[in-house]
């Protein structure tokens, strides 16, 4: 069994959903992180969309500056949440790489 250490609860939730790949991603994000603000709703929508499309969790200026009337404080939070998701994706990529290495070693034996 492997242990993973992620910096925030948000990163841990994203990592778990990347590993488990449930069919109802946005709903699961809302169940696990039930904050009901526009910032969190936008974050859940974007993150779930990228996971569903099997895209890397990398966020561009359009993602980081949505046209939904957020305050400067909310924009800071949104960018922090995106950074947490990127951290989770990096951990997930390392997890996949280790799994592939182990699989290759077993196949070669």
Rosetta blueprint (number, residue, H / E / L):
1 X L
2 X L
3 X L
4 X L
5 X L
6 X L
7 X L
8 X L
9 X H
10 X H
11 X H
12 X H
13 X H
14 X H
15 X H
16 X H
17 X H
18 X H
19 X H
20 X H
21 X L
22 X L
23 X L
24 X L
25 X H
26 X H
27 X H
28 X H
29 X H
30 X H
31 X H
32 X H
33 X L
34 X L
35 X L
36 X L
37 X L
38 X H
39 X H
40 X H
41 X H
42 X H
43 X H
44 X H
45 X H
46 X H
47 X H
48 X H
49 X H
50 X H
51 X H
52 X H
53 X L
54 X L
55 X L
56 X L
57 X L
58 X L
59 X L
60 X L
61 X H
62 X H
63 X H
64 X H
65 X L
66 X L
67 X L
68 X L
69 X L
70 X L
71 X L
72 X H
73 X H
74 X H
75 X H
76 X H
77 X H
78 X H
79 X H
80 X H
81 X H
82 X H
83 X H
84 X H
85 X H
86 X H
87 X H
88 X H
89 X H
90 X H
91 X H
92 X H
93 X H
94 X H
95 X H
96 X H
97 X H
98 X H
99 X H
100 X H
101 X H
102 X H
103 X H
104 X H
105 X H
106 X H
107 X H
108 X H
109 X L
